[in-house]
Amino acid sequence: MNQIKLVIVIQVLNSFVGGILGVALPLMMKERNIDIVTMGFVFASMPMIFQLGRMFFATVSDFWGKKPFFILNGFFGIVSNSIYYMAYTPLEFLFGKVMEGTKDGSLWAVNRAFLLDKSENKWRTLVHLRTIAYISLSVGSLLAGFFVIWLFYEGTLMLCVLIGALAIPLSFLLVSGRKKKFNAPEALHLLDFRKKKRIFKIFLVLFFVMGLSFGFLSGFVFPLFLSENGFDLETIGVLLGLQIFLAGLFSYLFEGRYELRKLILFSGVLYTVVVVGLGFSSLVFAGVLTIVYGIINGLLSIGQEGILSRITSRESYATDIGLLMMGLHSGRTLSLALSGLLISMLGFVAPFLLSALIFVFFYMASYLILKE
């Protein structure tokens, strides 16, 4: 099979399972009496575990090739979903999140870099990868509620184990690519952000700001927000599935149609308006804005991939992307940990407003810097 198609199929499997977990896991934790503050801390562990694993795997992959980390993704998929199947305490769910973060880190450490190595139009390739991930996530989210009704939570997680396991035989069909002896000084040189260009250093900070904004709406927030507004499990899955599907559709439709900096500004303004609206919405209006949020997320993803394609170096694609995402996921971890506390004290309006206001700094600064 074509190598690019193989990577796409592995991505589809991973994202499909992620879509199921995104809906089912927060609601299962709620049913198993995990309170919202604890849930916030459990979910907050994943971004940094994801990113630390991703950073390590990305650095090593620049020497050993990408194939071993696709295989690891399948292995950790089996482990993480098996843990969720048995989990009832916060510590058990936390362990599951650590394994899930490691699973996702092993894939996202190498998928972009693998495709960039084999593609001519790099921005388009990255946007297409994100589009496929969105669509697969959306299908998983759409079906999640129905799987839980038909198979219960335990059966749904066993299905995730089986689907995730398919990534292992597919990964063995990949070509390893370049391999060389691991060189610690060279690896540290690639990781040394002080030697990066000025624009790279600036965006390292801005990606932290973006992650800080996004974290307030990540993980468990949307499923519980919709649950609090009276939507049942199947409807929550459908709404979040439509949200993610529209993100993928709009990232595909608008890719390459507008200048990067103008797209970032336009999507950023829309983000602020819609997220503020979400903070004060309820009932049906909350469901409508949840879907509209997906359109904006799709536009934002084009801008994000455009930035990555412009400021990373061919010699160290995986490491450069990993450094930038370290900033993003550091911010996500911080705000995701705070979101449970804020919701318990002030309701859902607090994280939505903070997300909207913080994001203004990211898109205004990006618009001005990209002009330079």
N, C-alpha and C positions, 0 to 999 in steps of 0.2 A: 504493500500500500504506500502511496505517496506520503513522504515524511510530514509534510505540513498537515495533511488530512488526519494523520495519526494523532498529532498533537491536538488538533481541533476536537477529535472524538474523545480523547482523554479529558479535555477541558469541559466538554458537554456533560460527561458523566459526573465530574467533580462539582460542577455548578448545579446540576439537577439535584444532587443530594443536598447541596448547600441550600437550595430553595426550599426543600422539604423541611430541613432542620430549622431554617429561619422562622417558619411559622409554627411548627410542632413543638420545638424545644422550649421556648419561653412559656407556652401554655401548659406543657407537661410539668415544667418546674412549678408553675403556679398551682396546678392540681396536686402536686406532691408537697405542697406547703412550704415552698421556698419564698420568703418575703422579698419585696421589691428592692430593698436596700441591699440585701445579700446578693440578689440576682444581678444588681449593677456591678458589684465587685467581681462576681464570677465571670460575667461577660467581659469586664474590663481586662481580665488576664489575657484574653486571646490576642488582641492586637500586638502586644509586645512580644508574646511567645511566638506569634506568627512572624513578626519582623526580625527578631533575633535569629530564629531558625532560618528565615529567608536570607538574612545577611551572611550567615555562616555558609549555607548551601550555595549561595550565589558566588561567593568568593572562591570556594573550593571548585565549583563547576567551571570556572574560567581556566582551571588547570586539568581537571579530570574529565571534563565533558559533561553533557546534560543528562544523558540517559539514566544514570543511577538514581537521580532525584525524582524522575517520573515514576520509577519503580517504588521508591520510598513513599511517594504520595498514596499509591494503592495500598501499601502495607499499613500505614497509619490511618487510612480511611477505615479499614477493618477494625483496628484497635479502638479508635475513638467512638465509633458507633456502637461497638460492643459494650463499652463502658457506659454510655448513655442508657443502653438497654437495662443495665443493672442498677443505675444510680438512683438514690433516694435522698442522700444528704448533700449539703453544700460542698463538702470536700470531694465527694465522688463526682459531682458535676464539674467542679474545678479541674479535677484530673482529666475528665473528658475534654474540657476546653483546652487544656495544655496539649493533649494529643491532637485535637482538631486543628489548633494553631500550627503545630509542627507539620501536620499533613498539608495544610494550605501553603505554608511557607516553603515546603519542598517543591511544590508545583510552580508557584508564582516566582520562585527564585530563578527558574529556567525557561518558563514558557515564552515570555516576551523575548528574551535573549535568543532562544532557539529560532524563533520566527524572524527576528531581525537579521540573523546570520544568513537566512535563506531568502530574503525578500529584497526587492528593488525599491518599491514604494513603502517606506518604513512607517510613516504616519498612518497611511491607509491600513496597513497590515495590523498595527496596534489597535486601531479603531474597530476593525473587523473582529479581532480577538475579543475585545470588550463587548461588542455587539452579541457575539455568540454566547459569551458568558452570561450576559443579561437575559437572553432569550431562554437559555437552559434554566437559569434561576427562576424565571417567570413560570415556566412549565412546572417545575418542582413546587413552587409556591401555590400555583393554581390547584394542583392535585393534592397538596398536603392535607387539607381539611378532609377531603374525601377518603384518603388513605387511612387517616386516624379513625374516621367513622367506620370504615370497612374492616380495618386490621387492628384497630386500637393502637396506642402508642408503641407497645412492644413489637407488634407485627410490622409497623411502619419503620422502626429502627432496624429490624432484621432485613427488611427490603433495602434499606440504605447500605447495610453491610454487604449484601450481595452485589448491588450495583457498583459500589466502590471497589470491590474485588476485581471487577472486569478490567480495571486500569492496569493491573499487573501484567497479564499476558500481552496486552497491547503495547505496553512500555518496552517489553523485550524485543519488539519489532523495530524499534528506533535504532538509528545509526548513532554510535557514541560520539562521533565528531573528534575534534582535536583533543589529544591527551598529552600531558607532560608532567614531569615530576613536580610535586607541590613545593613551592619556594616561599618560605615564610616572609623574608624581606620584601619580595615582589608583591606578595599578597597585602602586606601592611602598606606598601606604597600605593596600591590601588585603593585601599580603604582610607588613606590619609586625605581628608577633605581639604586640608590646608593647601594642597598642591592642585586643587581644582580651580577652574576659572571663576572669576568674580560672580558671573551670573548664576553659576551652579551653587555657590555659597548662599546667595540671596534666596534662591528658590528652595534651598534646604530649610531655611527659616520659614518661608511662606508655605511650604508643604506642612510644617508643624501647625501653622495657623489654620490651614484648611482641615487638617485632621482634628484639631480642637473643635472646630465648628461642626464637622460631620459626626463626631462621637456622641454629641447630645441626641442624635436621631438614630443611632446605630443599635444593633443587637436586638434587645427585647423591647425597645421603646415603641415602635410602630404596632407590633402585635398587641401589646397591652393597652396602648392608646385606643385602638379600635375596639378591643374587648370592653374597655370602660365606657365606650360610647354605644354599647348595646349590640354590637355585631356578633353573630355566632361564628363558630370555628370555620365552617365551610366558606362563609362570606369573607372572613378575614383573609383566608387563603386566596380567594378570587381577587380581592382588592389589591393585595400585595403582589399577586401574580401579574395583574394588569399594570400595576406601577412599574414593575421591573421589565415587563414586555415593552412598554412604551419607552422606557429608558433605552433599551436595545434598538428599537425601531428608529427613534429620533437620532441616536448616535450614528446609525447607518445612513439615514436620509440626508443629514446635514453635514456629513463628513466631507471636508474639503471645499465646501460651498462658500465659506466666509473667511475673511482674514482672522487669524488666530486671536489676536488681542481684542478685536471687536466682539468676537463670539464669547470670549471670557467675560467681557463687561456686560453684554446683553444677558447671558445666562445667570450672571451673578446678581444683577438687579432683579430678575425674575425670582431667583432663589430667595432673596430677602423678602419680597412681597408675599410669596406663597407660604413660606415657613412662618412668617408673622401671622398670616391668616389661619394657618393650622393651629397655632397656639390658642387662638380665641374661637375655634370652631367646635361644633358638637354635632352629634347625630349624623344625618345624611350629608351635611356640608363637610363634615370631617372625612367621610368616605370619598367624596368628590375630590377634595384637595389632596388626599392621599394618592389618588390616581394621577392628578396633574403634576404632583411632585416628581413622578417618574419621567415626564417629558423633560423637566429641567435637569434632572440627574443625567439624562442621556446627553444633553448639550454640554453639561459640565465635563463629562467623561471625554468628549472630543478635545476640549481645551487641555485637560490633564495629559492625555496621550500626545497632543501636539507639543506640549512643553517637554515631555520626556524625549520625544524624537529629536528635538532641537538641541538639548543641552547635554546629552550623554555622548560618550566617546566609543568608537567602534572597538577599541582595544579592551574595553572593560564595561560593555553594555550591562551585564548582570550586576556587577558591583555598583556601578553608578545608579542604576535604577533602585538597587537595594538601599543605598544611602539616602536617596530622596524619600523612599517609602519609609525609612526609619524615622524621618522627621514626621511624616504624615501619621504613622501609627503610634508614635509617642504622644502626639496630640490627642488622638482618638482614645488612647488608654486613659489619659487624665480626665477627659470630659465624660467618658462612658462610666468611669468609677463615680463621678459626681452626680450623674444623671439620676441614679436611684435615690440618692439623698434628696436631691431637689424635688423630685416627683413626690416623695413621701411628705415633704414639708410644704411645698407650694403648688403642687399639681403639675400637669403636663405643660402648662403655659410657660414655666420658667426655662426648661431646656430648649423649647422651640424658639423663644425670644433670644436667648444667649447664642444659639446657633446662627440665627439670622444676622445678629449684630456683629459677631466675630468675623463672619464671612465677608463683610464689607471690606475689611482691611485686606483680605487676600486678593479679591478681584480688582480693587482699585490699584493696589501696588503692582500686581501682575500687568495690568493694562499699561501703566507708566513705564515699567522696566522693559517690557517687550518692545516698546517704541524705540528705546535706546539701541 
